[in-house]
Amino acid sequence: MNKELLDIIEYLESPEAPWTVLATVVDVEGSSYRLPGARMLIAPDGRTIGTVSGGCLEADLIERAKRVLRTAEAEVITYDTRTSDDSVFSLNMGCKGAIRILLELPREELIGFLKHRWQTDKPGVAATLISVKNAQREERVGARLLLDERGIVFKDLSDATLDALLPHCHAVLRGRKSKLLATPIGEAFLEYVSAPTHLVIFGAGSDAVSLAELAKGVGWRVTVVDHRPALITRERFQTADETLQSRPEELSARLRIGGNVAAVVMTHSYTHDREILKFLLGSEAFYIGSLGPKKRAEKILSELARGGAEVDGLLSAENLERLHAPIGLDIGADTPELIAISIIAEIQSVLRNRRGGFLRERTGPIHERNGHAAPLIHEPELAPRGEQVLSLRA
């Protein structure tokens, strides 16, 4: 769940929104700017929300979207720059790779499902057929299955296809990783739709305002908590999704911290920070950050240990691994805005299991790839129904 997807949902829910085409990256091989799951909305006049490439494919996709608007039939377009085909090089694609993009009319079931992930903080899986073998006349490109922890939310697939996809969808939900699946019916893109990253900020000082604004700008859900009514106001935190006036000792009864939460403690009060950290170490937050020097955090942990926190298991090695104190990446930040960048960058690195170093020193690819269960490019005579191949491997 990211900002561009939220912008797409907001646009589609506006009463004046015209018919549009939704473009979704469903598969990549080699180098590419965006990964599977990236989306772009295309309006009839060529306006777009979101992006599926570095800007090299958008103009071509806008033209191809016109046919989808006319026919109302989903299509998969393949771009492959690993050959010398002039039709692809004319697009000025700078990456050596292949990318497959699904074009379809936005469907109410899918948009509602994606919005529900944001509203409930619960992940789900959207399984979409992106190719159908010619013999499978009962299925079509764009048919899908939507499910979450409650079970099936929506389906417009045959029972046979449902039976083939369902076990793999549950595996994707457990493994939290999208995949491309080859089945006897055709190929399906099984997209893991994550719950939004939820930033909970404890403290409502000026540094918290900058942090809340930046986090909202990257598409995170933001909650700000403070006990001072003069500071925890909607006027100061206009971009926050929620504000909560609460004292530290009330948190366990008033606030639930789930596994998609990154918690930042910046109250500038030693006693409040100590109580809040005790609460957070007993929560499911994947990230706990505390503003201030390392010795300050060590003193808090020592006091918690003397108070019995170690006996309660709060100071286990696993819990302390989640604690980042001092908070943030070392970028020399010395203003509220730069400190916010440092904090957001560190949370993102933890979220993606990265170290936060220089990309120029990375020996592997910038983005990790999901394994492909089927060949990426189809020969023209074997291309499944609904797929256009713009360029083929030599």
PyMOL commands that set and color helices and strands:
alter all, ss='L'
color gray80, all
select helices_A, chain A and resi 3-12+58-71+86-89+108-120+159-175+206-217+248-254+270-281+294-306+317-321+336-351+359-361+380-382
alter helices_A, ss='H'
color red, helices_A
select strands_A, chain A and resi 21-30+39-42+48-50+75-80+97-104+124-132+144-148+151-155+179-182+186-193+198-202+221-226+242-245+261-265+287-290+323-324+387-389
alter strands_A, ss='S'
color yellow, strands_A
deselect
rebuild
show_as cartoon
